[in-house]
Amino acid sequence: MPVCPPPASYIGNVPKTPAISTTFDEGRYFDLWMLVHFMGGVAGGFSNLLFGLTTAQVYMVGFGLMTLWEIAEYARGVREQFINRVLDIAVGLGGVALALWISAHLDELGRVAALVVSGVFFGGGSLLGWLAYRRRHQG
């Protein structure tokens, strides 16, 4: 897979990336990928029913996995504004927080259902984003 050149927003340190994007194109402060990161955090938080970690461990694992994901994106040639990467992680951790809060109010069957539903939304959003990325970088 070819490595994509950095967008014009990285040339001469003049940010040309829009602050907000309503598509899967990068936005400095918001884009549709943030919804995918949020749902990944939600699914990750609900997946704790499989692992039984403490709350602190869930956050540490979540932060570690989200950080590794951002590093892997960079290694694969995905170039984003630094603030976008930080916000992706923060939004994902917000998803973890929401899932843990909701989990505390559900029974076992409810937590399983929440894990399945959040996993479907995360997977669907990831697929839509990947397809949009492929269309944008076909050449």
VMD Tcl script that builds the backbone (N, CA, C; Angstrom):
set m [mol new atoms 417]
animate dup $m
set s [atomselect $m all]
$s set {name element resname resid chain x y z} {
  {N N MET 1 A 0.856 -1.171 0.000}
  {CA C MET 1 A 0.000 0.000 0.000}
  {C C MET 1 A 0.905 1.237 0.000}
  {N N PRO 2 A 0.694 2.174 -0.912}
  {CA C PRO 2 A 1.553 3.350 -0.986}
  {C C PRO 2 A 1.339 4.274 0.212}
  {N N VAL 3 A 2.422 4.913 0.610}
  {CA C VAL 3 A 2.352 5.888 1.697}
  {C C VAL 3 A 1.882 7.207 1.110}
  {N N CYS 4 A 0.866 7.794 1.723}
  {CA C CYS 4 A 0.296 9.044 1.224}
  {C C CYS 4 A 1.180 10.214 1.640}
  {N N PRO 5 A 1.413 11.159 0.743}
  {CA C PRO 5 A 2.176 12.338 1.135}
  {C C PRO 5 A 1.372 13.167 2.120}
  {N N PRO 6 A 2.050 13.939 2.957}
  {CA C PRO 6 A 1.307 14.757 3.910}
  {C C PRO 6 A 0.467 15.797 3.173}
  {N N PRO 7 A -0.712 16.129 3.713}
  {CA C PRO 7 A -1.534 17.136 3.055}
  {C C PRO 7 A -0.884 18.513 3.127}
  {N N ALA 8 A -1.408 19.422 2.328}
  {CA C ALA 8 A -0.844 20.777 2.256}
  {C C ALA 8 A -0.807 21.458 3.609}
  {N N SER 9 A -1.631 21.021 4.536}
  {CA C SER 9 A -1.679 21.672 5.843}
  {C C SER 9 A -0.372 21.509 6.615}
  {N N TYR 10 A 0.526 20.652 6.164}
  {CA C TYR 10 A 1.769 20.418 6.878}
  {C C TYR 10 A 2.947 21.134 6.232}
  {N N ILE 11 A 2.708 21.815 5.135}
  {CA C ILE 11 A 3.777 22.505 4.434}
  {C C ILE 11 A 3.918 23.908 5.011}
  {N N GLY 12 A 5.091 24.223 5.507}
  {CA C GLY 12 A 5.347 25.543 6.053}
  {C C GLY 12 A 4.610 25.834 7.354}
  {N N ASN 13 A 4.149 24.799 8.053}
  {CA C ASN 13 A 3.451 24.956 9.324}
  {C C ASN 13 A 2.247 25.887 9.252}
  {N N VAL 14 A 1.637 26.023 8.089}
  {CA C VAL 14 A 0.429 26.835 7.939}
  {C C VAL 14 A -0.758 25.881 7.923}
  {N N PRO 15 A -1.526 25.833 9.017}
  {CA C PRO 15 A -2.629 24.881 9.042}
  {C C PRO 15 A -3.727 25.259 8.056}
  {N N LYS 16 A -3.997 24.350 7.114}
  {CA C LYS 16 A -5.069 24.552 6.146}
  {C C LYS 16 A -6.168 23.533 6.350}
  {N N THR 17 A -5.989 22.667 7.306}
  {CA C THR 17 A -7.014 21.692 7.626}
  {C C THR 17 A -8.172 22.439 8.273}
  {N N PRO 18 A -9.400 22.195 7.814}
  {CA C PRO 18 A -10.526 22.909 8.425}
  {C C PRO 18 A -10.679 22.529 9.893}
  {N N ALA 19 A -11.215 23.427 10.676}
  {CA C ALA 19 A -11.423 23.148 12.096}
  {C C ALA 19 A -12.410 22.001 12.277}
  {N N ILE 20 A -13.454 21.976 11.459}
  {CA C ILE 20 A -14.500 20.962 11.570}
  {C C ILE 20 A -14.752 20.361 10.191}
  {N N SER 21 A -14.836 19.052 10.153}
  {CA C SER 21 A -15.193 18.340 8.930}
  {C C SER 21 A -16.406 17.479 9.234}
  {N N THR 22 A -17.415 17.536 8.399}
  {CA C THR 22 A -18.605 16.713 8.587}
  {C C THR 22 A -18.518 15.426 7.776}
  {N N THR 23 A -17.301 15.102 7.306}
  {CA C THR 23 A -17.054 13.876 6.557}
  {C C THR 23 A -15.909 13.126 7.244}
  {N N PHE 24 A -15.426 12.083 6.593}
  {CA C PHE 24 A -14.268 11.366 7.118}
  {C C PHE 24 A -12.959 12.047 6.723}
  {N N ASP 25 A -13.016 13.202 6.048}
  {CA C ASP 25 A -11.807 14.001 5.823}
  {C C ASP 25 A -11.395 14.607 7.156}
  {N N GLU 26 A -10.104 14.844 7.310}
  {CA C GLU 26 A -9.610 15.345 8.588}
  {C C GLU 26 A -10.123 16.741 8.903}
  {N N GLY 27 A -10.525 16.920 10.130}
  {CA C GLY 27 A -10.813 18.223 10.708}
  {C C GLY 27 A -9.908 18.375 11.923}
  {N N ARG 28 A -9.402 19.581 12.166}
  {CA C ARG 28 A -8.506 19.756 13.315}
  {C C ARG 28 A -9.182 19.376 14.622}
  {N N TYR 29 A -10.447 19.802 14.801}
  {CA C TYR 29 A -11.118 19.604 16.086}
  {C C TYR 29 A -12.275 18.612 16.031}
  {N N PHE 30 A -12.791 18.337 14.845}
  {CA C PHE 30 A -13.856 17.348 14.726}
  {C C PHE 30 A -13.917 16.827 13.292}
  {N N ASP 31 A -14.108 15.519 13.181}
  {CA C ASP 31 A -14.430 14.859 11.921}
  {C C ASP 31 A -15.168 13.574 12.274}
  {N N LEU 32 A -15.705 12.902 11.274}
  {CA C LEU 32 A -16.501 11.699 11.558}
  {C C LEU 32 A -15.686 10.582 12.198}
  {N N TRP 33 A -14.356 10.624 12.020}
  {CA C TRP 33 A -13.524 9.613 12.672}
  {C C TRP 33 A -13.652 9.691 14.188}
  {N N MET 34 A -13.965 10.872 14.705}
  {CA C MET 34 A -14.094 10.995 16.160}
  {C C MET 34 A -15.262 10.165 16.676}
  {N N LEU 35 A -16.318 10.044 15.874}
  {CA C LEU 35 A -17.426 9.178 16.276}
  {C C LEU 35 A -16.983 7.722 16.331}
  {N N VAL 36 A -16.124 7.336 15.396}
  {CA C VAL 36 A -15.587 5.972 15.397}
  {C C VAL 36 A -14.700 5.761 16.629}
  {N N HIS 37 A -13.858 6.737 16.944}
  {CA C HIS 37 A -13.012 6.629 18.144}
  {C C HIS 37 A -13.878 6.557 19.402}
  {N N PHE 38 A -14.938 7.361 19.440}
  {CA C PHE 38 A -15.845 7.337 20.587}
  {C C PHE 38 A -16.481 5.964 20.735}
  {N N MET 39 A -17.003 5.413 19.627}
  {CA C MET 39 A -17.640 4.100 19.693}
  {C C MET 39 A -16.629 2.997 20.010}
  {N N GLY 40 A -15.379 3.177 19.570}
  {CA C GLY 40 A -14.338 2.224 19.950}
  {C C GLY 40 A -14.116 2.235 21.454}
  {N N GLY 41 A -14.129 3.429 22.031}
  {CA C GLY 41 A -14.003 3.539 23.485}
  {C C GLY 41 A -15.191 2.922 24.201}
  {N N VAL 42 A -16.391 3.164 23.671}
  {CA C VAL 42 A -17.599 2.577 24.268}
  {C C VAL 42 A -17.510 1.049 24.203}
  {N N ALA 43 A -17.198 0.511 23.035}
  {CA C ALA 43 A -17.089 -0.943 22.889}
  {C C ALA 43 A -15.984 -1.488 23.797}
  {N N GLY 44 A -14.863 -0.763 23.864}
  {CA C GLY 44 A -13.779 -1.193 24.745}
  {C C GLY 44 A -14.194 -1.191 26.205}
  {N N GLY 45 A -14.936 -0.170 26.611}
  {CA C GLY 45 A -15.414 -0.111 27.995}
  {C C GLY 45 A -16.361 -1.255 28.308}
  {N N PHE 46 A -17.290 -1.527 27.391}
  {CA C PHE 46 A -18.215 -2.637 27.613}
  {C C PHE 46 A -17.508 -3.987 27.546}
  {N N SER 47 A -16.408 -4.090 26.800}
  {CA C SER 47 A -15.701 -5.371 26.700}
  {C C SER 47 A -15.073 -5.776 28.023}
  {N N ASN 48 A -15.028 -4.860 28.973}
  {CA C ASN 48 A -14.468 -5.207 30.270}
  {C C ASN 48 A -15.255 -6.323 30.945}
  {N N LEU 49 A -16.490 -6.552 30.542}
  {CA C LEU 49 A -17.227 -7.672 31.137}
  {C C LEU 49 A -16.546 -8.991 30.819}
  {N N LEU 50 A -15.714 -9.018 29.772}
  {CA C LEU 50 A -14.966 -10.230 29.430}
  {C C LEU 50 A -13.678 -10.360 30.233}
  {N N PHE 51 A -13.169 -9.213 30.730}
  {CA C PHE 51 A -11.854 -9.216 31.364}
  {C C PHE 51 A -11.892 -8.952 32.863}
  {N N GLY 52 A -12.880 -8.252 33.347}
  {CA C GLY 52 A -13.005 -7.993 34.774}
  {C C GLY 52 A -11.905 -7.123 35.346}
  {N N LEU 53 A -11.441 -6.147 34.588}
  {CA C LEU 53 A -10.388 -5.257 35.059}
  {C C LEU 53 A -10.957 -4.207 36.014}
  {N N THR 54 A -10.085 -3.616 36.805}
  {CA C THR 54 A -10.515 -2.489 37.628}
  {C C THR 54 A -10.733 -1.285 36.721}
  {N N THR 55 A -11.404 -0.287 37.243}
  {CA C THR 55 A -11.664 0.921 36.453}
  {C C THR 55 A -10.350 1.548 35.983}
  {N N ALA 56 A -9.373 1.651 36.872}
  {CA C ALA 56 A -8.081 2.241 36.492}
  {C C ALA 56 A -7.416 1.420 35.386}
  {N N GLN 57 A -7.494 0.104 35.489}
  {CA C GLN 57 A -6.892 -0.754 34.462}
  {C C GLN 57 A -7.592 -0.578 33.116}
  {N N VAL 58 A -8.911 -0.419 33.122}
  {CA C VAL 58 A -9.642 -0.211 31.868}
  {C C VAL 58 A -9.144 1.053 31.191}
  {N N TYR 59 A -9.003 2.134 31.976}
  {CA C TYR 59 A -8.513 3.386 31.396}
  {C C TYR 59 A -7.073 3.258 30.900}
  {N N MET 60 A -6.225 2.571 31.659}
  {CA C MET 60 A -4.824 2.408 31.235}
  {C C MET 60 A -4.738 1.593 29.947}
  {N N VAL 61 A -5.478 0.502 29.881}
  {CA C VAL 61 A -5.474 -0.328 28.672}
  {C C VAL 61 A -6.048 0.463 27.505}
  {N N GLY 62 A -7.152 1.162 27.746}
  {CA C GLY 62 A -7.759 1.972 26.691}
  {C C GLY 62 A -6.816 3.039 26.175}
  {N N PHE 63 A -6.186 3.758 27.088}
  {CA C PHE 63 A -5.237 4.804 26.684}
  {C C PHE 63 A -4.077 4.195 25.898}
  {N N GLY 64 A -3.560 3.071 26.391}
  {CA C GLY 64 A -2.444 2.422 25.699}
  {C C GLY 64 A -2.816 1.968 24.301}
  {N N LEU 65 A -3.965 1.316 24.160}
  {CA C LEU 65 A -4.387 0.832 22.834}
  {C C LEU 65 A -4.674 1.987 21.876}
  {N N MET 66 A -5.315 3.035 22.377}
  {CA C MET 66 A -5.615 4.182 21.512}
  {C C MET 66 A -4.341 4.901 21.080}
  {N N THR 67 A -3.391 4.998 21.979}
  {CA C THR 67 A -2.108 5.633 21.643}
  {C C THR 67 A -1.356 4.784 20.618}
  {N N LEU 68 A -1.337 3.469 20.827}
  {CA C LEU 68 A -0.684 2.583 19.852}
  {C C LEU 68 A -1.348 2.679 18.487}
  {N N TRP 69 A -2.672 2.817 18.467}
  {CA C TRP 69 A -3.389 2.958 17.192}
  {C C TRP 69 A -2.924 4.219 16.466}
  {N N GLU 70 A -2.826 5.329 17.180}
  {CA C GLU 70 A -2.394 6.583 16.557}
  {C C GLU 70 A -0.953 6.471 16.046}
  {N N ILE 71 A -0.099 5.782 16.788}
  {CA C ILE 71 A 1.289 5.571 16.351}
  {C C ILE 71 A 1.311 4.693 15.096}
  {N N ALA 72 A 0.470 3.651 15.082}
  {CA C ALA 72 A 0.407 2.772 13.911}
  {C C ALA 72 A -0.097 3.534 12.687}
  {N N GLU 73 A -1.087 4.411 12.874}
  {CA C GLU 73 A -1.562 5.226 11.750}
  {C C GLU 73 A -0.412 6.066 11.191}
  {N N TYR 74 A 0.335 6.690 12.067}
  {CA C TYR 74 A 1.454 7.534 11.632}
  {C C TYR 74 A 2.493 6.693 10.881}
  {N N ALA 75 A 2.777 5.503 11.427}
  {CA C ALA 75 A 3.762 4.623 10.792}
  {C C ALA 75 A 3.299 4.178 9.402}
  {N N ARG 76 A 1.991 4.098 9.201}
  {CA C ARG 76 A 1.431 3.700 7.901}
  {C C ARG 76 A 1.264 4.877 6.947}
  {N N GLY 77 A 1.680 6.074 7.373}
  {CA C GLY 77 A 1.629 7.224 6.480}
  {C C GLY 77 A 0.427 8.123 6.648}
  {N N VAL 78 A -0.412 7.860 7.640}
  {CA C VAL 78 A -1.566 8.728 7.885}
  {C C VAL 78 A -1.072 9.961 8.633}
  {N N ARG 79 A -1.206 11.115 8.011}
  {CA C ARG 79 A -0.738 12.363 8.609}
  {C C ARG 79 A -1.937 13.195 9.026}
  {N N GLU 80 A -1.941 13.566 10.299}
  {CA C GLU 80 A -3.019 14.367 10.869}
  {C C GLU 80 A -2.405 15.467 11.722}
  {N N GLN 81 A -3.199 16.488 11.965}
  {CA C GLN 81 A -2.785 17.517 12.909}
  {C C GLN 81 A -2.606 16.858 14.275}
  {N N PHE 82 A -1.619 17.313 15.045}
  {CA C PHE 82 A -1.367 16.726 16.359}
  {C C PHE 82 A -2.597 16.841 17.255}
  {N N ILE 83 A -3.261 17.990 17.226}
  {CA C ILE 83 A -4.445 18.179 18.074}
  {C C ILE 83 A -5.530 17.167 17.722}
  {N N ASN 84 A -5.628 16.782 16.453}
  {CA C ASN 84 A -6.611 15.791 16.042}
  {C C ASN 84 A -6.304 14.449 16.685}
  {N N ARG 85 A -5.035 14.087 16.733}
  {CA C ARG 85 A -4.645 12.818 17.359}
  {C C ARG 85 A -4.958 12.824 18.857}
  {N N VAL 86 A -4.645 13.943 19.510}
  {CA C VAL 86 A -4.922 14.062 20.951}
  {C C VAL 86 A -6.421 13.970 21.205}
  {N N LEU 87 A -7.197 14.655 20.390}
  {CA C LEU 87 A -8.654 14.622 20.562}
  {C C LEU 87 A -9.230 13.244 20.261}
  {N N ASP 88 A -8.663 12.523 19.289}
  {CA C ASP 88 A -9.110 11.151 19.019}
  {C C ASP 88 A -8.990 10.297 20.275}
  {N N ILE 89 A -7.870 10.414 20.959}
  {CA C ILE 89 A -7.644 9.634 22.186}
  {C C ILE 89 A -8.585 10.099 23.289}
  {N N ALA 90 A -8.723 11.417 23.455}
  {CA C ALA 90 A -9.599 11.951 24.503}
  {C C ALA 90 A -11.052 11.534 24.283}
  {N N VAL 91 A -11.509 11.604 23.044}
  {CA C VAL 91 A -12.882 11.218 22.721}
  {C C VAL 91 A -13.070 9.716 22.965}
  {N N GLY 92 A -12.072 8.918 22.601}
  {CA C GLY 92 A -12.140 7.482 22.870}
  {C C GLY 92 A -12.237 7.188 24.355}
  {N N LEU 93 A -11.475 7.907 25.159}
  {CA C LEU 93 A -11.550 7.719 26.608}
  {C C LEU 93 A -12.894 8.192 27.156}
  {N N GLY 94 A -13.476 9.204 26.514}
  {CA C GLY 94 A -14.831 9.610 26.888}
  {C C GLY 94 A -15.820 8.491 26.636}
  {N N GLY 95 A -15.620 7.754 25.547}
  {CA C GLY 95 A -16.457 6.585 25.262}
  {C C GLY 95 A -16.292 5.504 26.317}
  {N N VAL 96 A -15.059 5.300 26.763}
  {CA C VAL 96 A -14.813 4.332 27.846}
  {C C VAL 96 A -15.572 4.760 29.096}
  {N N ALA 97 A -15.480 6.051 29.432}
  {CA C ALA 97 A -16.154 6.561 30.633}
  {C C ALA 97 A -17.663 6.346 30.548}
  {N N LEU 98 A -18.237 6.644 29.390}
  {CA C LEU 98 A -19.684 6.452 29.230}
  {C C LEU 98 A -20.057 4.981 29.390}
  {N N ALA 99 A -19.288 4.097 28.774}
  {CA C ALA 99 A -19.582 2.659 28.866}
  {C C ALA 99 A -19.487 2.163 30.305}
  {N N LEU 100 A -18.477 2.614 31.036}
  {CA C LEU 100 A -18.344 2.167 32.425}
  {C C LEU 100 A -19.507 2.682 33.276}
  {N N TRP 101 A -19.928 3.913 33.013}
  {CA C TRP 101 A -21.050 4.476 33.773}
  {C C TRP 101 A -22.332 3.715 33.460}
  {N N ILE 102 A -22.583 3.466 32.177}
  {CA C ILE 102 A -23.785 2.727 31.787}
  {C C ILE 102 A -23.732 1.301 32.328}
  {N N SER 103 A -22.553 0.662 32.269}
  {CA C SER 103 A -22.402 -0.719 32.753}
  {C C SER 103 A -22.807 -0.858 34.216}
  {N N ALA 104 A -22.513 0.188 34.983}
  {CA C ALA 104 A -22.838 0.139 36.409}
  {C C ALA 104 A -24.347 0.106 36.648}
  {N N HIS 105 A -25.130 0.459 35.634}
  {CA C HIS 105 A -26.581 0.514 35.769}
  {C C HIS 105 A -27.296 -0.612 35.017}
  {N N LEU 106 A -26.538 -1.548 34.459}
  {CA C LEU 106 A -27.125 -2.648 33.686}
  {C C LEU 106 A -26.874 -3.972 34.371}
  {N N ASP 107 A -27.743 -4.933 34.095}
  {CA C ASP 107 A -27.469 -6.295 34.537}
  {C C ASP 107 A -26.556 -6.964 33.505}
  {N N GLU 108 A -26.219 -8.213 33.736}
  {CA C GLU 108 A -25.282 -8.927 32.865}
  {C C GLU 108 A -25.775 -8.989 31.416}
  {N N LEU 109 A -27.033 -9.321 31.229}
  {CA C LEU 109 A -27.590 -9.403 29.878}
  {C C LEU 109 A -27.558 -8.031 29.197}
  {N N GLY 110 A -27.846 -6.986 29.932}
  {CA C GLY 110 A -27.784 -5.631 29.389}
  {C C GLY 110 A -26.376 -5.250 28.966}
  {N N ARG 111 A -25.384 -5.649 29.754}
  {CA C ARG 111 A -23.983 -5.352 29.397}
  {C C ARG 111 A -23.565 -6.107 28.133}
  {N N VAL 112 A -23.999 -7.356 28.013}
  {CA C VAL 112 A -23.690 -8.135 26.805}
  {C C VAL 112 A -24.338 -7.482 25.590}
  {N N ALA 113 A -25.606 -7.098 25.724}
  {CA C ALA 113 A -26.306 -6.443 24.613}
  {C C ALA 113 A -25.613 -5.129 24.247}
  {N N ALA 114 A -25.200 -4.367 25.258}
  {CA C ALA 114 A -24.519 -3.085 25.003}
  {C C ALA 114 A -23.185 -3.309 24.297}
  {N N LEU 115 A -22.464 -4.367 24.684}
  {CA C LEU 115 A -21.200 -4.688 24.016}
  {C C LEU 115 A -21.444 -5.031 22.547}
  {N N VAL 116 A -22.439 -5.842 22.276}
  {CA C VAL 116 A -22.731 -6.244 20.896}
  {C C VAL 116 A -23.140 -5.031 20.069}
  {N N VAL 117 A -24.061 -4.225 20.574}
  {CA C VAL 117 A -24.545 -3.062 19.826}
  {C C VAL 117 A -23.412 -2.066 19.583}
  {N N SER 118 A -22.619 -1.777 20.620}
  {CA C SER 118 A -21.522 -0.817 20.445}
  {C C SER 118 A -20.463 -1.371 19.498}
  {N N GLY 119 A -20.236 -2.679 19.543}
  {CA C GLY 119 A -19.283 -3.297 18.616}
  {C C GLY 119 A -19.744 -3.199 17.171}
  {N N VAL 120 A -21.045 -3.360 16.946}
  {CA C VAL 120 A -21.594 -3.232 15.594}
  {C C VAL 120 A -21.437 -1.791 15.101}
  {N N PHE 121 A -21.759 -0.818 15.953}
  {CA C PHE 121 A -21.604 0.581 15.552}
  {C C PHE 121 A -20.134 0.926 15.299}
  {N N PHE 122 A -19.237 0.435 16.148}
  {CA C PHE 122 A -17.811 0.680 15.959}
  {C C PHE 122 A -17.327 0.050 14.656}
  {N N GLY 123 A -17.705 -1.208 14.430}
  {CA C GLY 123 A -17.286 -1.894 13.209}
  {C C GLY 123 A -17.863 -1.241 11.967}
  {N N GLY 124 A -19.135 -0.871 12.012}
  {CA C GLY 124 A -19.764 -0.208 10.873}
  {C C GLY 124 A -19.133 1.138 10.573}
  {N N GLY 125 A -18.882 1.925 11.617}
  {CA C GLY 125 A -18.229 3.223 11.428}
  {C C GLY 125 A -16.823 3.074 10.890}
  {N N SER 126 A -16.105 2.081 11.389}
  {CA C SER 126 A -14.749 1.831 10.903}
  {C C SER 126 A -14.761 1.464 9.424}
  {N N LEU 127 A -15.715 0.615 9.036}
  {CA C LEU 127 A -15.823 0.217 7.630}
  {C C LEU 127 A -16.146 1.420 6.752}
  {N N LEU 128 A -17.109 2.236 7.147}
  {CA C LEU 128 A -17.458 3.420 6.362}
  {C C LEU 128 A -16.268 4.379 6.236}
  {N N GLY 129 A -15.554 4.582 7.328}
  {CA C GLY 129 A -14.387 5.460 7.294}
  {C C GLY 129 A -13.283 4.913 6.414}
  {N N TRP 130 A -13.041 3.616 6.487}
  {CA C TRP 130 A -11.999 2.993 5.670}
  {C C TRP 130 A -12.356 3.098 4.195}
  {N N LEU 131 A -13.632 2.863 3.861}
  {CA C LEU 131 A -14.048 2.982 2.463}
  {C C LEU 131 A -13.887 4.420 1.963}
  {N N ALA 132 A -14.219 5.396 2.801}
  {CA C ALA 132 A -14.044 6.804 2.421}
  {C C ALA 132 A -12.556 7.119 2.231}
  {N N TYR 133 A -11.720 6.587 3.091}
  {CA C TYR 133 A -10.264 6.805 2.983}
  {C C TYR 133 A -9.733 6.197 1.685}
  {N N ARG 134 A -10.194 4.994 1.360}
  {CA C ARG 134 A -9.745 4.331 0.120}
  {C C ARG 134 A -10.170 5.129 -1.113}
  {N N ARG 135 A -11.410 5.609 -1.116}
  {CA C ARG 135 A -11.873 6.415 -2.256}
  {C C ARG 135 A -11.027 7.680 -2.406}
  {N N ARG 136 A -10.712 8.298 -1.291}
  {CA C ARG 136 A -9.945 9.543 -1.309}
  {C C ARG 136 A -8.508 9.323 -1.790}
  {N N HIS 137 A -7.938 8.156 -1.533}
  {CA C HIS 137 A -6.533 7.918 -1.849}
  {C C HIS 137 A -6.325 6.943 -2.994}
  {N N GLN 138 A -7.358 6.683 -3.788}
  {CA C GLN 138 A -7.171 5.852 -4.962}
  {C C GLN 138 A -6.363 6.629 -5.982}
  {N N GLY 139 A -5.546 5.953 -6.659}
  {CA C GLY 139 A -4.764 6.679 -7.636}
  {C C GLY 139 A -4.042 5.794 -8.492}
}
mol reanalyze $m
mol bondsrecalc $m
mol representation Tube
mol addrep $m
